[in-house]
Amino acid sequence: MSLDQLNRIGCKLSAKLADISADPLAQIGLLVFCIIWFVARLPVEVLTAALSIMAITLSQMVLNKQNEREAESHRRDIALHAKLDELVRATSEARDEIAGIEDLEEDEIERLKVART
């Protein structure tokens, strides 16, 4: 089994576990489980360790999903800028220096914007 296949399986498993964990019934079940644990006087340290591991795991899954969204957003931004640059270059009245200004600092962009008016 390749690393890519393992990654896909892990992502599917993480997504499924996140969906299950987000369900209100699962959260109520966790609370009931914790109450039973305390009533039965089982070692609190074990429960604390298990809950901590679960919290860290869920946090990491959220961060991974956020990274995926940011990468997708970045890809869309690059494509949008490429389209806009193409339109600027294709318009005879547009200034060529406007194409690619997203890489400039804000004050330089403002200077180019004011120079047009």
C-alpha positions as a printed Julia matrix, in Angstrom:
117×3 Matrix{Float64}:
   0.0    0.0     0.0
   1.5    3.34   -1.04
   1.88   6.41    1.14
  -0.68   8.26   -0.98
  -3.26   5.5    -0.44
  -2.62   5.52    3.31
  -3.02   9.29    3.32
  -6.38   9.07    1.48
  -7.61   6.36    3.87
  -6.5    8.44    6.87
  -8.24  11.54    5.51
 -11.49   9.62    4.94
 -11.3    8.11    8.42
 -10.59  11.52    9.97
 -13.48  13.13    8.12
 -15.85  10.36    9.22
 -14.73  10.6    12.85
 -15.08  14.38   12.77
 -18.62  14.04   11.41
 -19.52  11.56   14.13
 -17.91  13.68   16.85
 -19.79  16.79   15.74
 -23.15  15.08   16.11
 -25.03  16.34   19.2
 -25.88  12.78   20.24
 -22.18  11.89   20.28
 -21.46  14.87   22.52
 -24.29  13.92   24.87
 -22.97  10.35   24.85
 -19.52  11.61   25.83
 -20.99  13.56   28.74
 -22.96  10.51   29.91
 -19.82   8.4    29.61
 -17.84  10.88   31.74
 -20.58  11.0    34.39
 -20.67   7.2    34.56
 -16.87   7.18   34.83
 -16.96   9.54   37.82
 -19.88   7.74   39.5
 -18.07   4.41   39.15
 -14.99   6.06   40.73
 -12.67   4.88   37.97
  -9.2    6.51   37.76
  -9.7   10.12   36.68
  -6.16  10.3    35.27
  -6.99   7.71   32.61
 -10.11   9.6    31.57
  -8.2   12.89   31.52
  -5.47  11.4    29.34
  -8.0    9.87   26.93
  -9.99  13.11   26.64
  -6.79  15.1    26.13
  -5.66  12.8    23.33
  -9.1   13.04   21.71
  -9.06  16.85   21.96
  -5.6   17.08   20.42
  -6.6   14.7    17.62
  -9.76  16.65   16.81
  -7.85  19.93   16.88
  -5.3   18.53   14.44
  -8.08  17.37   12.11
  -9.56  20.89   12.13
  -6.15  22.4    11.41
  -5.56  19.97    8.55
  -8.93  20.86    7.02
  -8.13  24.57    7.36
  -4.8   24.04    5.58
  -6.63  22.31    2.73
  -9.09  25.23    2.45
  -6.26  27.77    2.46
  -4.39  25.89   -0.27
  -7.56  25.77   -2.38
  -8.19  29.47   -1.77
  -4.61  30.32   -2.75
  -4.96  28.33   -5.98
  -8.19  30.2    -6.82
  -6.54  33.56   -6.06
  -3.67  32.78   -8.41
  -6.1   31.78  -11.17
  -8.19  34.92  -10.63
  -5.12  37.14  -10.8
  -4.01  35.43  -14.0
  -7.42  36.1   -15.55
  -7.39  39.73  -14.44
  -3.85  40.21  -15.76
  -4.96  38.8   -19.1
  -7.9   41.21  -19.23
  -5.67  44.16  -18.34
  -3.23  43.24  -21.09
  -6.04  42.74  -23.6
  -7.66  46.13  -22.93
  -6.07  48.89  -25.0
  -6.85  51.6   -22.43
  -5.44  49.67  -19.49
  -1.97  50.42  -18.17
   0.43  47.5   -18.4
   1.94  48.3   -14.99
  -1.4   47.38  -13.37
  -1.0   43.72  -14.35
   0.68  41.89  -11.49
   0.29  44.62   -8.85
  -0.9   42.09   -6.27
   2.78  41.49   -5.5
   3.38  45.17   -4.64
   3.08  46.8    -1.24
  -0.18  48.62   -0.39
   1.34  52.1    -0.68
   2.68  51.31   -4.16
  -0.76  50.04   -5.22
  -2.39  53.22   -3.9
   0.18  55.32   -5.81
  -0.63  53.53   -9.08
  -4.35  53.87   -8.38
  -4.07  57.64   -7.72
  -1.87  58.12  -10.81
  -4.8   57.02  -12.99
  -7.29  59.56  -11.64
